[in-house]
Amino acid sequence: MPLLPRLHLFEIHDQPWCPAGIRDAITDLLQWTLTTVHHYAPAAAPLGRALRRSGASRVVDLGSGGGGPWARLLPDLLRQGIGPRVTFTDKYPNRSALEHAAALLGGRASVEPEPVDAMAVPRRLAGFRTLFTTFHHFTPAEARAVLADAARCAQGIGVFEVTRRSPLTLLGMLGFVLVPLVVPFVRPFRWDRLFWTYVVPLVPLVAVWDGVVSCLRTYRPEELRALAAGLDGWEWEAGEVARPWWPFPVTFLVGYPGARPADRLDA
C-alpha cells in the first residue's frame, strides 16, 4: 500500500492541559495492548544486536508510559543470553503503572520518580536508551536533539515504532473504538479510568485520534537515517522487521558509539 506524507499533528494525551486521568488511562490502555499482543516481538533481534555490540548492561527506557513492551520483550532478550536492567522514565510519569510494570520484571527493573526529558537525559541515568512508540512525538529538530543527546553522553540508543504511515495501519487504529470492551481487564485498576470511558467517554475518542495521529507522525527508516546523519563515529542500523504472519512491521533505528567487549551483559 502507498505510504502517506508525514504530518506533525498534535496528540491529545501529550498536551499539558490533558487531564491526568485521561493521560494515564491512555498509557494504561497502550500498555495492555502491547503486553497482550506483543507487537514488539520482532524488535528483540535488532535490540539484542545493539546491546551486544554496545556492551550495555543497563537500559534507560524513555517515554515509558505504562511500561512499554518490557514484560514480554525482556524474556525474549533473556533467551538470547542478554539480561539488561531496565529503568523506566517518562516526562509525565504514570507512577502506579510504572511501578506495576517494574514489579512484573522483579529485580530487573526500577522506576525513575522524577520527570525525564528525552532531549536532556540526566547524566546519572547512564545506559542504552530505548524509545518504544515514543519517537514520533518529536518534531525533526527535537528528534535530532534526542539522538544528539545520546551521542553527547556516549550512550547507545534504540528507537522502535509499531505505528506506520500506511492506510492499513491507519485503519487498524479504528480498533480503539472497542476500548470499552477491554477497559475492565486493564491493570492496575483505576476508578477514574471507568469514569473517562463510560460516564464521559473521552478515552475511546482520544485513543482513536491519538492512534491516527501517531501513524501520521511516524518516521520511515530512511528518515530516521537522515536524522542520525552527522553524528560521526557512531554505527547506525535502520529498517523494518516483522513476524511472517503479522501485517504491521516494527520500524527501528539503533545506534551506538562502538562495541565495548570488556563490558559484560548480566544474563
Secondary structure as GFF3:
##gff-version 3
##sequence-region A 1 267
A	DSSP	three_ten_helix	12	14	.	.	.	ID=ss1
A	DSSP	alpha_helix	20	37	.	.	.	ID=ss2
A	DSSP	three_ten_helix	41	43	.	.	.	ID=ss3
A	DSSP	alpha_helix	44	54	.	.	.	ID=ss4
A	DSSP	beta_strand	58	62	.	.	.	ID=ss5
A	DSSP	alpha_helix	70	79	.	.	.	ID=ss6
A	DSSP	beta_strand	85	88	.	.	.	ID=ss7
A	DSSP	alpha_helix	95	104	.	.	.	ID=ss8
A	DSSP	three_ten_helix	106	108	.	.	.	ID=ss9
A	DSSP	beta_strand	109	111	.	.	.	ID=ss10
A	DSSP	beta_strand	128	132	.	.	.	ID=ss11
A	DSSP	three_ten_helix	135	137	.	.	.	ID=ss12
A	DSSP	alpha_helix	140	152	.	.	.	ID=ss13
A	DSSP	beta_strand	157	161	.	.	.	ID=ss14
A	DSSP	alpha_helix	167	173	.	.	.	ID=ss15
A	DSSP	three_ten_helix	174	178	.	.	.	ID=ss16
A	DSSP	alpha_helix	179	182	.	.	.	ID=ss17
A	DSSP	three_ten_helix	183	185	.	.	.	ID=ss18
A	DSSP	alpha_helix	191	194	.	.	.	ID=ss19
A	DSSP	pi_helix	195	199	.	.	.	ID=ss20
A	DSSP	alpha_helix	202	217	.	.	.	ID=ss21
A	DSSP	alpha_helix	221	228	.	.	.	ID=ss22
A	DSSP	beta_strand	235	241	.	.	.	ID=ss23
A	DSSP	beta_strand	250	256	.	.	.	ID=ss24
###
